[in-house]
Amino acid sequence: GKSNSEAVAEARYVVFCIKPHLLARELELLAPVFQQARADGQEQTVVTVVPAVTAQTYRTALGVADLSVIRLVPNTACTVGKGLSLVMEDSTYTQPQLEGLLTLFAASGTFDVLPPAQYVAGAVVASTAPAFISMFAAAVADAGVFIVLPRDRARRYALASLVRTRQLLLEHGRHRPSALDDFRPPAG
């Protein structure tokens, strides 16, 4: 296998997906590689999923003042091709660079580009929602087991209800639970 330095030297896109407290050391190790690539006329784009690290941090640490940096927040559903990944709108990268990245990551799901003022809020919602939805599904399944359903059926019913309710809400443009009241059959 290639070392990080060898891989970076050949890459058009370099993805930083590392714990924030380990980032500074990796940037220090890779700075000479980025600088040499730039001296050789190679254009590289940094893609970062490290939270709260600015484009300027990468530019400074890697010693490339005009380095293109795309900030990206994926969610766990990307592992099954159903993710919603958010990209921060930024002047540090070009539209063709963004389109190239989206093509490379197309199998992971869908993408949305947000202005900086909305990026953090969007990232919080999109990246944490799967955990809350999973907790809710587990609670619904546990309730079914509590009232005598076998675990496999309770889990299947809970998950099917989530998927079908999602579709109902999307098709009718509703976004709050009380909107389901509109779909109840008339009494009587």
MARBA-3410 file (N, C-alpha, C, O; in Angstrom, 1 decimal):
188
0.8,-1.2,0.0,0.0,0.0,0.0,0.9,1.2,0.0,2.0,1.2,0.4 ~ 0.2,2.3,-0.4,0.9,3.6,-0.5,0.9,4.3,0.8,-0.1,4.1,1.6 ~ 1.9,5.1,1.1,1.9,5.9,2.3,0.9,7.1,2.0,0.6,7.4,0.9 ~ 0.5,7.8,3.1,-0.3,9.0,2.9,0.4,10.0,2.0,-0.2,10.6,1.1 ~ 1.7,10.2,2.1,2.4,11.1,1.3,2.4,10.8,-0.2,2.2,11.6,-1.0
2.6,9.5,-0.4,2.6,9.0,-1.8,1.2,9.2,-2.4,1.0,9.6,-3.6 ~ 0.1,8.9,-1.7,-1.2,9.0,-2.1,-1.6,10.4,-2.4,-2.2,10.8,-3.4 ~ -1.2,11.3,-1.5,-1.5,12.7,-1.6,-0.8,13.3,-2.8,-1.3,14.2,-3.6 ~ 0.5,12.9,-3.1,1.3,13.4,-4.2,0.6,13.2,-5.5,0.8,14.0,-6.5 ~ -0.2,12.1,-5.6,-0.8,11.7,-6.9,-2.3,12.2,-7.0,-2.9,12.0,-8.0
-2.9,12.6,-5.9,-4.3,12.9,-5.8,-4.7,14.2,-6.3,-4.1,15.2,-6.2 ~ -5.9,14.2,-7.0,-6.6,15.5,-7.3,-7.4,16.0,-6.2,-7.5,17.2,-5.9 ~ -8.1,15.0,-5.5,-8.9,15.3,-4.3,-8.2,14.6,-3.1,-7.9,13.5,-3.2 ~ -8.0,15.4,-2.0,-7.5,14.8,-0.8,-8.5,15.0,0.3,-8.8,16.1,0.7 ~ -9.0,13.9,0.8,-10.0,13.9,1.9,-9.4,13.8,3.2,-8.7,12.8,3.5
-9.7,14.8,4.1,-9.3,14.7,5.5,-10.5,14.3,6.3,-11.5,15.0,6.5 ~ -10.4,13.1,6.8,-11.5,12.5,7.7,-10.8,11.9,8.9,-10.4,10.7,8.9 ~ -10.5,12.8,9.8,-9.7,12.4,11.0,-10.2,13.2,12.2,-10.8,14.2,12.1 ~ -9.9,12.6,13.4,-10.3,13.3,14.6,-9.6,14.6,14.7,-8.4,14.8,14.4 ~ -10.3,15.7,15.1,-9.8,17.0,15.1,-8.4,17.2,15.8,-7.6,17.9,15.4
-8.3,16.4,16.9,-7.0,16.6,17.7,-5.8,16.0,17.0,-4.7,16.2,17.4 ~ -6.0,15.2,16.0,-4.9,14.5,15.2,-4.6,15.3,13.9,-3.6,15.0,13.3 ~ -5.4,16.3,13.6,-5.3,16.9,12.3,-4.0,17.7,12.1,-3.3,17.6,11.1 ~ -3.6,18.5,13.1,-2.4,19.4,13.0,-1.2,18.6,12.7,-0.4,19.0,11.9 ~ -1.0,17.4,13.3,0.2,16.6,13.0,0.2,16.1,11.6,1.2,16.1,10.9
-1.0,15.7,11.1,-1.1,15.2,9.7,-0.8,16.3,8.7,-0.1,16.1,7.7 ~ -1.3,17.5,9.0,-1.1,18.6,8.1,0.4,19.0,8.1,0.9,19.3,7.0 ~ 1.0,18.9,9.2,2.5,19.2,9.3,3.2,18.2,8.5,4.2,18.6,7.8 ~ 2.9,16.9,8.5,3.6,15.9,7.8,3.3,16.0,6.3,4.2,15.7,5.5 ~ 2.1,16.5,5.9,1.8,16.5,4.5,2.1,17.9,3.8,2.0,18.0,2.6
2.4,18.9,4.6,2.7,20.2,4.0,3.7,20.2,2.9,3.5,20.8,1.8 ~ 4.9,19.5,3.1,5.8,19.5,2.0,5.3,18.8,0.7,5.7,19.2,-0.4 ~ 4.4,17.8,0.8,3.9,17.1,-0.3,2.9,18.1,-1.1,3.0,18.1,-2.3 ~ 2.1,18.8,-0.4,1.2,19.8,-1.0,2.0,20.9,-1.7,1.7,21.3,-2.8 ~ 3.0,21.4,-1.0,3.8,22.4,-1.6,4.6,22.0,-2.9,4.7,22.7,-3.8
5.1,20.7,-2.9,5.8,20.2,-4.0,4.8,20.0,-5.2,5.1,20.3,-6.3 ~ 3.6,19.5,-4.9,2.6,19.3,-5.9,2.3,20.6,-6.6,2.1,20.6,-7.8 ~ 2.1,21.6,-5.8,1.8,22.9,-6.3,2.9,23.5,-7.2,2.7,24.0,-8.2 ~ 4.2,23.3,-6.7,5.4,23.7,-7.5,5.4,23.0,-8.8,5.9,23.5,-9.8 ~ 4.9,21.7,-8.8,4.9,20.9,-10.1,3.7,21.2,-10.9,3.5,20.6,-12.0
2.9,22.2,-10.5,1.8,22.6,-11.3,0.5,21.8,-11.1,-0.4,21.9,-11.9 ~ 0.5,20.9,-10.1,-0.7,20.1,-9.8,-1.7,20.8,-9.0,-1.3,21.4,-8.0 ~ -2.9,20.8,-9.4,-4.0,21.4,-8.7,-4.7,20.4,-7.8,-5.1,19.3,-8.3 ~ -4.7,20.6,-6.5,-5.3,19.7,-5.6,-6.5,20.4,-4.9,-6.4,21.6,-4.7 ~ -7.5,19.6,-4.5,-8.6,20.1,-3.8,-8.7,19.3,-2.5,-8.8,18.1,-2.5
-8.7,20.0,-1.4,-8.9,19.4,-0.1,-10.4,19.3,0.2,-11.1,20.2,0.0 ~ -10.8,18.1,0.6,-12.2,17.9,1.0,-12.1,17.5,2.5,-11.4,16.6,2.9 ~ -12.7,18.3,3.3,-12.6,18.1,4.8,-14.0,17.8,5.4,-14.9,18.5,5.2 ~ -14.0,16.7,6.2,-15.1,16.4,7.0,-14.8,16.6,8.5,-15.6,16.3,9.4 ~ -13.7,17.2,8.7,-13.3,17.6,10.1,-14.1,18.8,10.5,-14.0,19.8,9.9
-14.9,18.7,11.6,-15.7,19.8,12.0,-14.9,21.0,12.5,-13.9,20.9,13.1 ~ -15.5,22.2,12.2,-15.0,23.5,12.7,-13.6,23.8,12.3,-12.9,24.6,13.0 ~ -13.1,23.3,11.2,-11.8,23.7,10.7,-12.0,24.4,9.4,-12.6,23.9,8.4 ~ -11.5,25.6,9.3,-11.7,26.5,8.2,-10.8,26.2,7.0,-9.8,25.6,7.2 ~ -11.1,26.8,5.9,-10.3,26.7,4.7,-8.9,27.3,5.0,-7.9,26.8,4.6
-9.0,28.5,5.7,-7.8,29.2,6.0,-6.8,28.3,6.8,-5.6,28.4,6.7 ~ -7.3,27.5,7.7,-6.5,26.7,8.5,-5.7,25.7,7.7,-4.5,25.5,7.8 ~ -6.4,25.1,6.7,-5.7,24.2,5.8,-4.6,24.9,4.9,-3.5,24.5,4.7 ~ -5.0,26.1,4.4,-4.1,26.9,3.6,-2.9,27.3,4.3,-1.8,27.2,3.8 ~ -3.0,27.7,5.5,-1.9,28.1,6.4,-1.0,26.9,6.7,0.2,26.9,6.5
-1.6,25.9,7.3,-0.9,24.7,7.7,-0.2,24.0,6.6,0.9,23.4,6.8 ~ -0.8,24.0,5.4,-0.2,23.2,4.3,0.7,24.1,3.5,1.4,23.7,2.6 ~ 0.7,25.5,3.7,1.6,26.4,3.0,1.2,26.6,1.6,2.1,26.9,0.8 ~ 0.0,26.5,1.3,-0.5,26.8,-0.1,-1.6,27.8,0.0,-2.8,27.5,0.4 ~ -1.3,29.1,-0.2,-2.2,30.2,0.0,-3.5,30.1,-0.7,-4.5,30.6,-0.2
-3.5,29.6,-1.9,-4.8,29.6,-2.7,-5.3,28.1,-2.9,-6.0,27.9,-3.8 ~ -5.1,27.3,-1.9,-5.5,25.9,-1.9,-7.1,25.9,-1.9,-7.7,26.6,-1.2 ~ -7.6,25.0,-2.8,-9.1,24.9,-2.8,-9.5,23.9,-1.7,-8.9,22.9,-1.5 ~ -10.5,24.3,-0.9,-11.0,23.5,0.2,-12.5,23.5,0.2,-13.2,24.5,0.1 ~ -13.0,22.2,0.2,-14.5,22.0,0.2,-14.8,21.4,1.6,-14.3,20.3,1.9
-15.6,22.1,2.4,-16.1,21.5,3.7,-17.3,20.7,3.4,-18.3,21.2,2.8 ~ -17.3,19.5,4.0,-18.4,18.5,3.7,-18.8,17.8,5.0,-17.9,17.5,5.8 ~ -20.1,17.7,5.2,-20.6,16.9,6.3,-21.5,15.8,5.8,-22.6,16.1,5.3 ~ -21.0,14.5,5.8,-21.9,13.4,5.4,-22.7,12.9,6.6,-22.4,13.3,7.7 ~ -23.7,12.1,6.3,-24.3,11.4,7.5,-24.2,9.9,7.3,-23.8,9.5,6.2
-24.5,9.1,8.3,-24.2,7.7,8.3,-24.9,7.0,7.2,-24.5,5.9,6.8 ~ -26.0,7.5,6.7,-26.8,6.8,5.6,-26.0,6.7,4.3,-26.4,6.0,3.4 ~ -24.9,7.5,4.2,-24.1,7.4,3.0,-23.4,6.1,2.8,-23.1,5.7,1.7 ~ -23.3,5.3,3.9,-22.7,4.0,3.8,-23.6,3.0,3.1,-23.1,1.9,2.7 ~ -24.9,3.3,2.9,-25.8,2.5,2.1,-26.3,3.2,0.9,-27.3,2.9,0.3
-25.6,4.3,0.5,-26.0,5.1,-0.7,-27.2,5.9,-0.5,-27.8,6.4,-1.5 ~ -27.6,6.2,0.7,-28.8,7.0,0.9,-28.5,8.2,1.8,-29.5,8.8,2.4 ~ -27.3,8.7,1.8,-26.9,9.8,2.7,-27.4,11.1,2.2,-27.7,11.3,1.0 ~ -27.4,12.1,3.1,-27.6,13.5,2.7,-26.3,14.2,3.2,-26.1,14.3,4.4 ~ -25.5,14.6,2.3,-24.2,15.2,2.6,-24.4,16.7,2.3,-25.0,17.1,1.3
-23.8,17.5,3.2,-23.9,19.0,3.0,-22.5,19.5,2.7,-21.5,19.1,3.3 ~ -22.5,20.5,1.8,-21.3,21.2,1.4,-21.5,22.7,1.7,-22.5,23.2,1.5 ~ -20.4,23.3,2.3,-20.5,24.7,2.6,-20.1,25.5,1.3,-19.1,25.3,0.7 ~ -21.0,26.4,0.9,-20.7,27.3,-0.2,-19.5,28.2,0.2,-19.5,28.7,1.3 ~ -18.6,28.3,-0.7,-17.4,28.9,-0.3,-16.7,29.4,-1.6,-16.8,28.8,-2.7
-15.9,30.5,-1.5,-15.2,31.0,-2.7,-13.8,30.3,-2.9,-13.1,30.7,-3.8 ~ -13.5,29.4,-2.0,-12.2,28.8,-2.1,-12.1,27.6,-3.1,-11.0,27.1,-3.4 ~ -13.3,27.2,-3.6,-13.3,26.2,-4.6,-14.1,26.6,-5.8,-14.9,27.6,-5.7 ~ -13.9,26.0,-7.0,-14.7,26.3,-8.2,-15.9,25.4,-8.4,-15.9,24.3,-7.7 ~ -16.8,25.8,-9.2,-17.9,24.9,-9.5,-17.5,23.6,-10.2,-18.0,22.6,-9.8
-16.5,23.6,-11.1,-16.0,22.3,-11.6,-15.4,21.4,-10.6,-15.5,20.2,-10.6 ~ -14.7,22.0,-9.6,-14.2,21.2,-8.5,-15.3,20.6,-7.7,-15.2,19.4,-7.4 ~ -16.3,21.3,-7.4,-17.4,20.8,-6.7,-18.1,19.7,-7.5,-18.4,18.7,-6.9 ~ -18.4,19.9,-8.7,-19.0,18.9,-9.6,-18.2,17.7,-9.7,-18.8,16.6,-9.7 ~ -16.9,17.8,-9.7,-16.0,16.6,-9.7,-16.1,15.8,-8.5,-16.2,14.6,-8.5
-16.2,16.5,-7.3,-16.4,15.8,-6.0,-17.7,15.1,-6.0,-17.8,14.0,-5.6 ~ -18.8,15.8,-6.4,-20.1,15.2,-6.3,-20.2,14.0,-7.2,-20.9,13.0,-6.9 ~ -19.5,14.0,-8.4,-19.4,12.8,-9.2,-18.7,11.7,-8.6,-19.2,10.5,-8.6 ~ -17.6,12.0,-7.9,-16.8,10.9,-7.2,-17.7,10.3,-6.1,-17.6,9.1,-5.8 ~ -18.5,11.1,-5.4,-19.2,10.6,-4.2,-20.7,10.4,-4.5,-21.4,10.2,-3.6
-21.0,10.3,-5.8,-22.5,10.2,-6.2,-23.1,9.0,-5.6,-24.3,9.0,-5.2 ~ -22.4,7.9,-5.4,-22.9,6.6,-4.9,-23.3,6.7,-3.4,-24.0,5.8,-2.9 ~ -22.9,7.8,-2.8,-23.2,7.9,-1.3,-24.5,8.5,-1.0,-25.0,8.4,0.1 ~ -25.2,9.1,-2.0,-26.5,9.7,-1.8,-26.7,11.0,-2.4,-26.1,11.3,-3.5 ~ -27.4,11.9,-1.8,-27.6,13.2,-2.3,-26.8,14.3,-1.6,-26.2,14.0,-0.5
-26.7,15.5,-2.2,-25.9,16.6,-1.6,-26.8,17.9,-1.7,-27.6,18.0,-2.5 ~ -26.4,18.7,-0.7,-27.0,20.1,-0.7,-25.9,21.0,-0.4,-25.1,20.8,0.5 ~ -25.9,22.2,-1.1,-24.9,23.2,-0.8,-25.6,24.3,0.0,-26.6,24.9,-0.5 ~ -25.0,24.7,1.1,-25.5,25.7,2.0,-24.6,26.9,2.1,-23.4,26.7,2.1 ~ -25.2,28.1,2.2,-24.4,29.3,2.6,-23.8,29.1,4.0,-24.3,28.4,4.8
-22.6,29.8,4.2,-22.0,29.6,5.5,-22.9,29.9,6.7,-22.7,29.2,7.7 ~ -23.8,30.8,6.6,-24.7,31.1,7.8,-25.6,30.0,8.1,-26.1,29.9,9.2 ~ -25.9,29.1,7.2,-26.8,28.0,7.4,-26.0,26.6,7.5,-26.6,25.6,8.0 ~ -24.8,26.6,7.2,-24.0,25.4,7.2,-24.0,24.6,8.5,-24.2,23.4,8.5 ~ -23.6,25.3,9.6,-23.5,24.6,10.9,-24.9,24.1,11.3,-24.9,22.9,11.8
-25.9,24.9,11.2,-27.2,24.4,11.6,-27.6,23.2,10.7,-28.1,22.2,11.2 ~ -27.4,23.3,9.4,-27.7,22.1,8.5,-26.9,20.9,8.9,-27.4,19.8,8.9 ~ -25.6,21.1,9.2,-24.8,20.0,9.6,-25.2,19.3,10.8,-25.2,18.1,10.9 ~ -25.7,20.1,11.8,-26.2,19.5,13.0,-27.4,18.7,12.8,-27.5,17.5,13.3 ~ -28.3,19.2,12.0,-29.6,18.5,11.7,-29.3,17.2,10.9,-29.7,16.1,11.3
-28.6,17.3,9.8,-28.3,16.2,8.9,-27.5,15.1,9.5,-27.6,13.9,9.2 ~ -26.5,15.5,10.3,-25.6,14.5,10.9,-26.1,13.9,12.1,-25.7,12.7,12.4 ~ -26.9,14.5,12.9,-27.4,13.9,14.1,-28.8,13.2,14.0,-29.1,12.4,14.8 ~ -29.6,13.6,13.0,-30.9,13.1,12.8,-30.9,11.5,12.7,-31.8,10.9,13.3 ~ -29.9,10.9,12.0,-30.0,9.4,12.0,-29.9,8.8,13.4,-30.5,7.8,13.6
-29.2,9.4,14.3,-29.1,8.8,15.6,-30.4,8.9,16.4,-30.8,8.0,17.0 ~ -31.1,10.1,16.3,-32.4,10.3,16.9,-33.4,9.4,16.3,-34.3,8.8,17.0 ~ -33.4,9.3,15.0,-34.4,8.4,14.3,-34.2,7.0,14.7,-35.1,6.2,14.9 ~ -32.9,6.6,14.8,-32.6,5.2,15.2,-33.1,4.9,16.6,-33.7,3.9,16.9 ~ -32.9,5.9,17.5,-33.4,5.7,18.9,-34.9,5.6,18.9,-35.5,4.8,19.7
-35.6,6.5,18.1,-37.0,6.4,18.0,-37.5,5.1,17.5,-38.4,4.5,18.1 ~ -36.9,4.6,16.4,-37.3,3.3,15.9,-37.1,2.1,16.9,-37.9,1.3,17.0 ~ -36.0,2.2,17.6,-35.8,1.2,18.7,-36.8,1.3,19.8,-37.3,0.2,20.3 ~ -37.2,2.5,20.2,-38.2,2.6,21.2,-39.6,2.1,20.7,-40.3,1.5,21.5 ~ -39.9,2.4,19.5,-41.2,1.9,19.0,-41.2,0.3,18.9,-42.1,-0.3,19.3
-40.1,-0.2,18.4,-39.9,-1.7,18.4,-40.0,-2.3,19.8,-40.7,-3.3,20.0 ~ -39.3,-1.7,20.8,-39.3,-2.1,22.2,-40.8,-2.1,22.7,-41.2,-3.0,23.5 ~ -41.5,-1.1,22.4,-42.9,-1.0,22.8,-43.7,-2.1,22.3,-44.5,-2.7,23.0 ~ -43.5,-2.5,21.0,-44.2,-3.6,20.4,-43.8,-4.9,21.1,-44.7,-5.7,21.3 ~ -42.6,-5.1,21.4,-42.2,-6.3,22.2,-42.8,-6.3,23.5,-43.3,-7.4,24.0
-42.9,-5.2,24.2,-43.5,-5.1,25.5,-44.9,-5.5,25.5,-45.4,-6.1,26.4 ~ -45.6,-5.2,24.4,-47.0,-5.6,24.3,-47.2,-6.9,23.5,-48.3,-7.1,22.9 ~ -46.3,-7.8,23.5,-46.3,-9.2,23.0,-45.9,-9.5,21.6,-46.0,-10.6,21.2 ~ -45.5,-8.5,20.8,-45.0,-8.8,19.4,-43.6,-9.5,19.5,-42.8,-9.1,20.3 ~ -43.4,-10.4,18.6,-42.0,-10.9,18.5,-41.1,-9.8,18.0,-41.5,-8.9,17.3
-39.8,-9.8,18.5,-38.9,-8.7,18.2,-38.8,-8.5,16.7,-38.8,-7.3,16.3 ~ -38.6,-9.5,15.9,-38.4,-9.3,14.4,-39.6,-8.6,13.8,-39.4,-7.7,12.9 ~ -40.8,-8.9,14.2,-42.0,-8.2,13.7,-42.1,-6.8,14.2,-42.4,-5.8,13.4 ~ -41.8,-6.6,15.5,-41.9,-5.2,16.0,-40.9,-4.3,15.3,-41.2,-3.2,15.0 ~ -39.7,-4.8,15.1,-38.6,-4.0,14.4,-39.1,-3.7,13.0,-39.0,-2.6,12.5
-39.6,-4.8,12.3,-40.0,-4.6,10.9,-41.1,-3.6,10.8,-41.1,-2.7,9.9 ~ -42.1,-3.6,11.7,-43.2,-2.7,11.7,-42.8,-1.3,12.0,-43.2,-0.3,11.4 ~ -41.9,-1.1,13.0,-41.4,0.2,13.3,-40.6,0.8,12.1,-40.9,2.0,11.8 ~ -39.8,0.0,11.5,-39.0,0.6,10.4,-39.9,0.8,9.1,-39.7,1.9,8.5 ~ -40.8,0.0,8.9,-41.7,0.2,7.8,-42.6,1.4,8.0,-42.8,2.2,7.1
-43.0,1.6,9.2,-43.8,2.8,9.5,-43.0,4.1,9.3,-43.5,5.1,8.8 ~ -41.7,4.1,9.7,-40.8,5.2,9.5,-40.7,5.5,8.0,-40.8,6.7,7.6 ~ -40.4,4.5,7.2,-40.2,4.7,5.8,-41.5,5.2,5.1,-41.5,6.1,4.3 ~ -42.6,4.6,5.4,-43.9,5.0,4.8,-44.3,6.4,5.2,-44.9,7.1,4.4 ~ -44.1,6.7,6.5,-44.5,8.0,7.0,-43.6,9.1,6.3,-44.1,10.2,6.0
-42.3,8.8,6.1,-41.4,9.7,5.4,-42.0,10.0,4.1,-42.1,11.1,3.6 ~ -42.4,8.9,3.3,-42.9,9.1,2.0,-44.2,9.9,2.0,-44.4,10.8,1.1 ~ -45.1,9.7,3.0,-46.3,10.4,3.1,-46.0,11.9,3.3,-46.6,12.8,2.6 ~ -45.1,12.2,4.2,-44.8,13.6,4.5,-44.1,14.3,3.3,-44.4,15.5,3.0 ~ -43.2,13.6,2.6,-42.6,14.1,1.4,-43.6,14.4,0.3,-43.6,15.5,-0.3
-44.5,13.5,0.1,-45.5,13.6,-1.0,-46.5,14.7,-0.8,-46.9,15.4,-1.7 ~ -46.8,15.0,0.5,-47.7,16.0,0.8,-47.1,17.3,1.3,-47.8,18.2,1.7 ~ -45.8,17.4,1.3,-45.1,18.6,1.7,-45.3,19.0,3.2,-45.0,20.1,3.6 ~ -45.6,18.0,4.0,-45.8,18.3,5.5,-44.4,18.1,6.1,-43.6,17.4,5.7 ~ -44.2,18.8,7.2,-43.0,18.8,7.9,-43.1,18.7,9.4,-42.1,18.7,10.2
-44.3,18.6,10.0,-44.4,18.5,11.4,-45.4,17.3,11.7,-46.3,17.1,11.0 ~ -45.2,16.7,12.9,-46.0,15.5,13.2,-47.5,15.8,13.2,-48.3,15.0,12.8 ~ -47.9,17.0,13.6,-49.4,17.3,13.7,-50.0,17.3,12.3,-51.2,17.3,12.2 ~ -49.2,17.4,11.3,-49.7,17.4,9.9,-50.3,16.1,9.6,-51.1,16.0,8.7 ~ -50.0,15.0,10.3,-50.6,13.7,10.1,-52.1,13.8,10.4,-52.9,12.9,9.9
-52.5,14.7,11.2,-54.0,14.8,11.5,-54.8,15.0,10.2,-55.9,14.6,10.2 ~ -54.2,15.7,9.2,-54.8,15.9,8.0,-55.2,14.6,7.2,-56.0,14.6,6.3 ~ -54.5,13.5,7.6,-54.7,12.3,6.9,-55.6,11.3,7.6,-55.8,10.2,7.1 ~ -56.1,11.6,8.7,-57.0,10.7,9.4,-58.4,10.6,8.7,-58.9,11.6,8.2 ~ -58.9,9.4,8.7,-60.2,9.3,8.1,-61.3,10.0,8.9,-61.1,10.1,10.2
-62.4,10.4,8.3,-63.4,11.1,9.1,-64.0,10.2,10.1,-64.2,9.0,9.9 ~ -64.4,10.7,11.3,-65.0,9.9,12.3,-66.4,9.5,11.8,-67.1,10.1,11.1 ~ -66.9,8.3,12.4,-68.2,7.9,12.1,-68.3,6.7,11.3,-69.4,6.3,11.0
END
